[in-house]
Amino acid sequence: MATRSQGGSSTAEFAVLLPAVAALMALVLGAGVCGMTQVRLEQAARATAREIARGEPTASAVQAGQRLAGEDARFRVGAAGTYRRVEVSIPITLPWFGGPELLVLTARAEARPEDAGTGRTGGHAP
């Protein structure tokens, strides 16, 4: 009775498993990049809102936020009652496909403008 050779079976198993491992690694790396981008957006939104609350011109505050968030970031500045609201968003795409946006990460921050001449925020009593 002849016995079968199993010499190439581990190579075949590795070849079948390799695409799944590569896809898993790409997913983990993509999640990490999205997480780091979200942190940058949060920092940019807070910095921009803080600059506006200090009385800086909106264009100057957005430039400060742009340095943190990156050139692709989109800023929206508006009012929310007595507060100034800043929303920063950035589209996430697959760079090697050049396709449509997969998702849009967004961060928001609000700050109350300082009272003119007092240096205090929002009319609190001394």
C-alpha positions in Angstrom: 0.0 0.0 0.0 1.4 3.4 -1.0 1.4 6.3 1.4 0.6 9.9 0.3 3.1 12.6 0.7 2.0 15.7 2.6 5.1 17.8 1.8 3.2 20.7 0.1 0.2 20.9 2.4 1.6 23.5 4.7 2.5 25.8 1.7 -1.1 25.4 0.4 -2.6 26.2 3.8 -0.4 29.3 4.1 -1.4 30.5 0.6 -5.0 30.2 1.5 -4.6 31.9 4.8 -2.4 34.8 3.6 -5.2 37.0 2.1 -7.2 36.8 5.2 -4.3 37.8 7.4 -3.5 40.7 5.0 -7.1 41.9 5.1 -7.1 41.7 8.9 -3.9 43.8 9.1 -5.3 46.4 6.7 -8.4 46.6 8.8 -6.4 47.1 12.0 -4.1 49.7 10.5 -7.1 51.5 9.0 -8.8 51.7 12.3 -5.7 53.1 13.9 -5.4 55.8 11.3 -9.0 56.7 11.8 -8.5 56.9 15.5 -5.4 59.2 15.2 -7.3 61.4 12.7 -10.2 61.7 15.1 -7.9 62.8 17.9 -6.3 65.4 15.6 -9.8 66.7 14.6 -10.8 67.0 18.3 -7.7 69.0 19.0 -8.2 71.2 16.0 -11.9 71.9 17.0 -10.9 72.8 20.6 -8.0 75.0 19.5 -10.1 76.9 16.9 -13.0 77.4 19.4 -10.5 78.6 22.0 -8.9 81.1 19.6 -12.4 82.5 18.6 -13.3 82.8 22.3 -10.2 84.8 22.9 -11.4 87.3 20.3 -9.1 86.2 17.4 -10.5 86.7 13.9 -12.3 83.6 12.6 -9.9 83.3 9.6 -6.9 83.3 11.9 -8.5 80.8 14.3 -9.3 78.5 11.4 -5.7 78.7 10.2 -4.6 77.6 13.6 -7.0 74.6 13.5 -5.9 73.8 9.9 -2.4 73.3 11.1 -3.6 70.6 13.5 -6.2 69.0 11.4 -4.5 69.1 8.0 -5.2 70.7 4.6 -8.2 68.5 3.8 -10.2 69.5 6.9 -13.4 71.5 6.5 -14.3 74.0 9.2 -17.7 75.4 10.0 -18.0 78.2 12.6 -21.3 79.3 14.0 -23.1 80.5 17.1 -25.0 78.3 19.6 -26.7 80.7 22.0 -23.9 82.6 23.9 -21.3 80.1 22.7 -19.3 79.9 19.5 -19.4 76.4 17.9 -16.7 75.0 15.7 -17.2 71.8 13.6 -14.3 70.2 11.9 -14.7 67.3 9.4 -12.4 65.4 7.1 -13.3 62.7 4.5 -11.7 59.3 4.7 -11.0 57.6 1.4 -9.0 54.7 0.2 -5.8 56.2 -1.3 -4.9 53.4 -3.5 -8.4 53.3 -5.1 -8.9 57.0 -5.4 -12.6 56.3 -4.9 -15.4 58.0 -3.1 -15.4 58.9 0.6 -15.8 55.9 2.8 -16.7 57.9 5.8 -16.5 61.5 7.2 -14.9 62.0 10.6 -16.3 65.0 12.5 -15.4 66.8 15.8 -17.2 69.7 17.5 -16.2 72.1 20.2 -17.9 75.1 21.8 -16.5 78.0 23.8 -18.0 81.1 25.4 -16.4 84.3 24.1 -14.5 86.3 26.7 -16.2 89.5 27.9 -14.7 92.6 26.3 -12.1 94.2 28.5 -12.5 92.0 31.5 -10.7 88.9 30.4 -13.4 86.8 32.1 -15.7 84.4 30.3 -19.4 84.6 30.1 -20.4 87.3 32.7 -19.6 85.5 35.9 -19.6 87.5 39.0 -16.2 88.2 40.6 
